[in-house]
């Protein structure tokens, strides 16, 4: 069994954005264990797919689960999402996403015209549902924000919103509801800092951060215990590295980092960002809050499986970090094959090809139809579990490599030189790690040192450097501001979970199995 629980202590924490399909199928497998097929190499049975348990094929006690895809009926969630609800809470951490993303995308329906009203009963009913589910389910939770992209084309066609200010106002109404009605201690809350551009994100910041101030909360709500305990960075604040760093400096300036326990960066799943956030975390722990945890999430191990893709291997060199994805093995001619699966990891090393390719030519599903895929629902779950393991391993390896290479003498951020990234080698510092990762570490070490006299000027003077490492290459001059909410490899795939491209993933998750 691979135990990851002790390998992440000094790193920013990757949270698998666990799919509802995965949790519900696992519950089904375990409830029908006597009749379910189980790969011969699975000595722990199908329960070994629950990576939140120590007695599994690999153990990783962290994850993100969204109310936007969850069963909000608390009785039903115990049955259908047992992986989340029946975990050992003394040994695991689940961050609960409040579902604002799915609301803005139209997955969860909301009367937007009514919701803009501060006295909207429908919006308050939604707040109540999400609040109680989060308190029941999660160790840490996000407040219910309405993302700014809901007022930006093409999403404003669904919502009818025309002004980002509307999303800010509704998020403030929700904040008030959560702080007034939360049960202190049931779950710890992250204050979501969002925005569509620098101006709106600053306005958002100024309006929501008082809810993270114990003095403000005590004066207005009578009990400092209702104060929000951490932050979630969203929208342009994770679309642009310079803004993320600016927000952290502002929080420190206001005294709103001291004692906080968690900062989550939404949808920031790329490997190099895992290293950037580790550098940030170490400085925040040194100077602001010794136990603070920085985290980030990605749904791609689950989402890409729905499109018949899988992780094959990870690669690390001076040009980029990445995980290679390719078409998964799916061939009806391989039904019953005893060939071993070709990929590494604790899941694939226990499987034969026939454990994945279970449907042959002419085989019919429960609806009496022949599907185009050789997979059944268990095949999907096996590939998802494999990809989660690979994703975790990739982030750990990326950080380990970066830590070794940071000791090179030429990694100072002042050595950065401009040039075309695709052609220039002027910023190469290591054969294993992109130079920007190494130079950023030295940059943030100086920037977040309280002894630095003018960190804001340091940000401004090095904007080109920070723009180059910015996620998805976003800059303030880009026309499509909605792009800051959807990373090419992550959030753009996040909406796919509702579509489920691979044939057997459609419907009520009730394929052959």
N, C-alpha and C positions, 0 to 999 in steps of 0.2 A: 504494500500500500504506500502510495506517495503522499507524504504529509507536508502540505504547504504552510501549515499554520504558524510555524516558527521562522519562515523564510521571508516574511514581509515586514518585520517590525520597524525597519529603518527606511522603508520605501513608501512613496505614495501608493495608495491601495487601489488596485483594479477591482471593480465590482462587476461581475457578470450580470447584465440586465436579464434576469431569468425569465424565460418565456412561459406564458400561461399554458401553452400547449405542453411544454415539458413537465410542469408540475402536475397537471391534470392527467396526463397520460401515465405518469409514474404512479399516481394514486390508483388509477384503473388497473395497472399491471399488478400492483400489490394486492388489490381487492380480489383479483381473479387469478392469483398466483398458481392455483392448482391446475388451471386450464391454459395458462399462458405459456407460449413457447419461451424457452430460456436457452441462450447459447451454452453449449457444453462446457466451454472454458470459464463460465461465470460461476466460480465456486461460492460466491456470496449471494447468488441469485440476482434478480433484478433490483433488489433494494440497494445493491452496491452502486447503482447509478445516482443515488442521493449523496452528492459530494459535500453536503452540509453535515453529514454524519461521519464520525471517526472511523466506523467500521464500513468503509466504502473502498472502491478501487483507487480513488485518490481523495484526499481530504482538503477542502478549501472552505473555511467557515465564514465566508463573506458573500454578500450578493445584494443586488437591488431588485425590488419587486414593485411594480406599479399598480396603484389603485385603478388606473385607467384600463387595465386588462383583467383585474382581479374579480373574484366573486365577492361582492360587497355584503351579501347576506352572511352574517357571522356564523350561523349554523352550517351553511353549505360550504363556506370556505374551509372549515375544519375537515370536511369530507374530501373535497376536490383539490385542495391545496395543502395537503398534509406535510409536504416537504418544507413549506414555509411555516405553517402553524404549529407543527409538532416537533420542531427542532429543539435542541438543548440550548436554551437562551443564555445559559451561563458560559457557553463555549462558542456561540455564533453571533454574528451581527448582520441584521438585515436593515438596509436603508429603504424606507418607503417613499416612493414617488407619488405625489398627490394626484396625478392624473390630469394636470393642466394642459400638458402637451396633447393628450388624446381629446380633451374637450375642444381645444382650439382647432384640431384636425377634423372634428365632427364625428369622431368615434363614439364619444359620449355626448348626447344631444343636450343643447341648452338654448333657451330662448334669449338670444343676445340682446335684443331690444329691451326686454324686461330686466335682464341681468345688470344693465347699466344703471338702473334705479337702485339707490342705496338701500331701499326697503324691499327689494325683490325677495319674495317668499321662495320662489323656485331656486334662486341662487343659494339662499340660506339652507334650504333642504339639502342641496348638493353638498354644501360645506359640512353639514352635520353628518351625512353619510361618509364622506371622505375622512373627516376628523375621527370618527369612532372606529373606522376600519384601520386607520393608521395607528391609533392608540392600542388597538387589539393586536396588531400584527408586528409592528416595527420597533426596533431599538432607537433608530434615528429616522426622522421624517422631514419631508419638505412641506412648507406651507403651500397653499393652493394659489399659485400665481396663474394669471392668464397671459401666456407668452405674447410678446409684442408682434410676432409675425401674424397673429390673428387679424391685424389691421393692415396687412401688407399683401399686395397681389402675389399669387392668385388666391390666397386663403380668405381675403376679405370678401370675396364673392359669396362664400358660404356663410360668413358671420354677419355680413352687412356693416362691419365696423370700418370707419374711414380715418380714424385718428388713433395713434398709439396711446394718446392720453386716456382713451377709454379703457385700454387694457391695464394701465397703471391704476386708474380709479377703481376698477373692479378688483384688482389684486389687493388694494388697500382695504376695501370692504371685507374681503376674505381674511386678511390679516387680523382685522379687528374682531371678526367672528372667532377665529382660532384662538387668539389670546384670551378673549372673554370667556370662552367655553371649554378650553382644554382642561384636562385633568393633570395638573403638574406631576411629573414623574412617570406618567404612563408611557410616554415616548418623548424624546428630545427633538426639538424642532430646528430646522435650518431655514433661515430667512433668505428667500430667493431674490437675488440681485440680477435684474435683466435689463432689457432695452434694445432698441433697434439700431441706434447709432450713438455716438458719444454724447450728444446733447440729451437724448431721452434716457440714456443709461445713468447720466449724472442726476437727472431729475428723479428717476426711480430710486437711486441710491439715497438721495436726500430725504425722500418721503418715507421709505420703509425702514431705514436703519434705526430710528427711535425705538422700534419694537425690539431691538437687541440691546437697549440701554436699560439696566435695572432701575435707574432713577425715574426715567420716563414711565416705565411700566407700573412701578409702584404708585406714582402720582396719579396715573390715569385709570389703573385697573385694581388698585388697592393691594397688590401682592407681587413683590419682585420675583417670586417663584414662577410667574407666568412669562418671564423674559425668554426670548428665543435664544437657543444655546449654540448655534453655529450658523453657517452660511452656505448657500448653493449659488454658484456662479453660472449664469445662463446668458443666452443671446450674445450680444456683441462683447460682453465681458469675458467670454471664452473664445470668441471669434477673433479677438485681437489681443496679443500678449501684452502690449503696452498698457491696455486698459485693465487687464487683470492685475498687473502689478500696481497700477495707480489706485485701484480700489483697495488693495491690501494696505498701501501706504495711508490712504484716507481712513480706513478702519483703525489702524494703529494710532493715527493722529487724534481720532475721537475717543481713544481708549476702549474701543469695541472689539479688540482682539484678545485682550487679557481675560483669561479664564474660559475662553471658548474652546469647544472640544472637537469641532469637525468643520471642514470646508470641502464641499463637493463640487466638481466641475462637470456639468452635464454634457454628455455626448462627446467627450474628449477621449476617444479610444485609440488614437495612434500611438505607436511605441515610443517615438521620440518625446511625445508629450508626457508619457509616464516618467521619463527621466527629468524633464523640465520641472514637473510637479514635485518630484523627490527633492530636487535642489531647493525649491521654495519651502517645502515642509521642514527641512532641516533648519533653515534660518528662522522660521516661525517658532519652532520648538526651542531654539536657542535663546530668542529674545522676547517672545510674546506669550506663549502658552506651552509649557513643556510637554503636555500630552496631546496636543492637537493632532488630528489625523486629516491629511489631504487625500481625497479619493477622486476617482473618475470611473465612468462606466462605458460599456459597449454591448450592444445586442447582437453584433455580427456573428458570433458562434451559433446562435439560434436562427437568426434570420437567413443567413446564407445557406444553411442546410435546407430551408424551405425551397430554395432555388436549385437544389441538386448539386451544391458545391461543398467542398470540405477543405480543411487545412491540411496541407501536405508536409511542409517543413517551414522553419524559420530561417531568415538570413540576416546577417549583420556585416556591414562593411562601411567604409568611409563615406560612401555616397548616401546610403539610407539604411534604416532599420525596416524590417517588414516581416510579414508572414505570407507565405505563398499559398494561394487558394486556387483550386482547379476543380474541374468536374469530378464529382464523386463516382465511385464504381457503381454502376447501375446497368445491369445486363441480364435479360431473362435467360440467356444461354448459360449463365453461371448458377442457376438454381441448383442447390444441393452441393455446390463445389466445396471440396475440402482444402482448397488452397488457402494458405494463411493470408490475412489482410496485410497489405504492404506498408502501412504507415506505423510510425512509432507511437508509444504511449500506452498507458495501462488499460485502456479500453480496446484499442485495435490489436494489441498483442495477445489478447484473449479470444479473438474472433477468427473464424473462417469466412471466406468470401460468401459461402452459402448462408451465413448468419445474417448477412445484409441483403443479398439477392435471393428472396424467398418465393417470389412469384415467377412462374415460367409462362411460356406461350400458351394461351388458351385458359389460364387460370382466371377465375371470376372473383370479384369482391362481394361483399354482403348485399350489394344492390344488384347483383347478377350481371355486372359489366366487367369487361377486361380493361384494366388500366394500362397506361403507357409505361409505367414504371415497374421494376421488379421489387420495389420496396413495399413493406407494410409500415404501420405506424411505429413499431419497435425499431425498424431500420433508421427512421428519423431520429429517434431518441438516442440511439447508439452513436450516430454521427454527431449529434449535438453535444453529447457528453465528451466525446473525443475532442471536438473543437474548443470547448471551454478549457479543457486541460492544456491544450496547445497554446491558447491565448494567455493563460496564467504563466506558463513556462516561458513564453516569449518576453513578457514584461519583466520577469525576474532576471532572465539572462541579459536583457538590455541594460538593466540597472547595474548588474554585476560587472559587465564589460565597461560601462561608463565609469564606475568607481575606480577600476584599475587604471584606466587611461587618463583620468583627471590628474594623475601625478606627473604627466609630461610637462616639461618646462615651457612649452610654447602655447599653452591653453588660455592665456590671459585674453579677456575680451577686447583689449586694446589692439590685439593683433588682427582683428577682423578687417577684411578688405572686401570692398564691393566687387562685383563681377557676376557674369551670367552663371547661375547655379548649375545649369546643364553642362557647361563647358569648363568653367574655371576650377582650378585646383588650389587656389591661393589660400583657402580656408581649411584645407586638409590638415589634420593634426595627428591622425592615427589611422592605421590600416583597418581598424575594427569599428570605430565609432565616428559618426559624422562630427566634423569640427564644431558645428554650431551648438551641439549638446555640451561639449566640453567648455566652450567659451561662455555659454549662458550660465553655467555653474559659477564661474568666476565673477560674472556680471552680477548675478543675484546675491552672491556672497557679499559684495560691496554695497549693492543697492539697499538691501534690507538690514544692513548694519546701522543701528541707530546713530553711530558716530559719523556717518556720511552727512555732510553739511546740507546739500541740496539734492535730494534724490529725485525730485520732480524735474529738475534741470537735466539730471543724468538720463532720465527717461526721454526727454525731448531731444537731447543731443544725440541719442543713439536710436532714434526711431527707425532708421533704415535697417539697422541690425535686428531690431525687434520685429519689424515687418517681415523680414526674411524667414524668421522662425514661426511666424504667426500661422495658426491652423488654417489650412485650405487656401493660403495665400491671400487672405482678405486684406484689403486696405481701404482707407476712408474714401478713396475715389471710385470704388466699385459701384456700378449702377444698381445691381440687384441686391439690396440690403437683406433680403430674405435669406441669402446664401449663408449668413453668419449663423443661422439656426440649424443648418443641415450640412454636416460634414459629408464629403463625397463617399467616404467609406463606412460611415456610421449612421447619421441621422437620415440621410437619404434612403437608407435601407430600413429605417425604423418604421416608416409607413407601410412597408411591404408586408409587415406581419399581419395587417388586416386583409391583404390581398391573397397571400399564400399561393405562390406561383406553381409549385409542384402539385400534381393532380391529387394525390391522396391526402394532402393537407387541407383540402377544402371541406366545407360542411362542419359538422359538429365534432370534429376531431375523432371520428368514429370509423377509422379505416380497419382493415384486417389486422389482427394482432393477436 
